[in-house]
């Protein structure tokens, strides 16, 4: 696990996400905390690649695979075939990159 991913995971113990995170990373943070609504709102607010990728993941988590597919296409990403946990980690690693 990268140092930045370890720090991101450690930040989940706090009541709020670190201030320096992009909207897409904030969305992943709230998802990890179990707040799908906040995560979805933040992913929608970041139009474009990163936000669209997280948006796709969130709809996949929700079980809305048709909607997820739309957002994967918008993000230019293939539909994930790995576990939700593995996808969350892959997105977080890419965005923390």
C-alpha positions as CSV (number, residue, x, y, z in Angstrom):
1,X,0.0,0.0,0.0
2,X,1.4,3.4,-0.9
3,X,2.0,6.0,1.8
4,X,-0.6,8.3,0.4
5,X,-3.2,5.5,0.3
6,X,-2.3,4.6,3.9
7,X,-2.7,8.2,4.9
8,X,-6.0,8.4,3.1
9,X,-7.3,5.3,4.8
10,X,-6.0,6.6,8.2
11,X,-8.0,9.9,7.6
12,X,-11.2,7.8,7.7
13,X,-10.9,7.9,11.5
14,X,-11.6,11.7,11.4
15,X,-15.0,13.3,11.4
16,X,-14.4,15.1,8.1
17,X,-12.2,14.5,5.1
18,X,-8.8,16.3,4.8
19,X,-9.3,19.7,3.3
20,X,-6.9,19.2,0.4
21,X,-8.8,16.4,-1.3
22,X,-10.4,16.7,-4.7
23,X,-14.2,16.3,-4.9
24,X,-13.7,12.8,-6.3
25,X,-11.4,11.8,-3.4
26,X,-13.9,13.3,-1.0
27,X,-16.6,11.2,-2.6
28,X,-14.5,8.1,-2.0
29,X,-13.9,9.2,1.6
30,X,-17.6,9.5,2.3
31,X,-18.3,6.2,0.6
32,X,-15.8,4.5,2.8
33,X,-17.6,6.1,5.8
34,X,-20.9,4.6,4.6
35,X,-22.4,7.9,3.4
36,X,-23.5,7.1,-0.1
37,X,-25.6,10.2,-0.5
38,X,-22.7,12.6,0.3
39,X,-20.4,10.6,-1.9
40,X,-22.8,10.7,-4.8
41,X,-23.4,14.5,-4.4
42,X,-19.6,15.1,-4.5
43,X,-19.0,12.8,-7.4
44,X,-21.7,14.7,-9.3
45,X,-20.2,18.0,-8.5
46,X,-16.9,17.0,-10.1
47,X,-17.8,16.8,-13.8
48,X,-15.3,15.1,-15.9
49,X,-13.0,12.0,-15.7
50,X,-12.3,11.6,-12.0
51,X,-15.8,12.5,-10.8
52,X,-17.4,10.4,-13.5
53,X,-15.2,7.4,-12.6
54,X,-16.2,7.6,-8.9
55,X,-19.8,8.2,-10.0
56,X,-19.7,4.9,-11.9
57,X,-18.3,3.1,-9.0
58,X,-21.0,4.5,-6.7
59,X,-23.8,3.3,-9.0
60,X,-22.1,-0.1,-9.2
61,X,-22.0,-0.2,-5.4
62,X,-25.7,0.8,-5.4
63,X,-26.5,-2.1,-7.8
64,X,-27.6,0.2,-10.6
65,X,-25.4,-1.4,-13.3
66,X,-27.1,0.3,-16.2
67,X,-26.4,3.8,-14.8
68,X,-22.9,2.7,-13.7
69,X,-22.2,1.6,-17.3
70,X,-23.2,5.1,-18.5
71,X,-20.8,6.7,-16.1
72,X,-17.9,4.3,-16.9
73,X,-18.4,5.3,-20.6
74,X,-18.3,9.0,-19.7
75,X,-15.2,8.4,-17.6
76,X,-13.5,6.5,-20.5
77,X,-13.0,3.5,-18.1
78,X,-14.0,-0.2,-18.6
79,X,-16.8,-1.5,-16.4
80,X,-15.0,-2.9,-13.3
81,X,-15.1,-6.7,-12.9
82,X,-13.2,-6.7,-9.5
83,X,-14.7,-6.5,-6.1
84,X,-16.0,-3.2,-4.9
85,X,-13.2,-3.0,-2.3
86,X,-10.6,-3.6,-5.0
87,X,-12.1,-1.0,-7.3
88,X,-12.3,1.6,-4.4
89,X,-8.6,1.0,-3.8
90,X,-7.6,1.2,-7.5
91,X,-9.5,4.5,-7.9
92,X,-8.1,5.9,-4.7
93,X,-4.5,4.9,-5.7
94,X,-5.0,6.5,-9.2
95,X,-6.4,9.7,-7.8
96,X,-3.8,10.0,-5.1
97,X,-1.1,9.2,-7.7
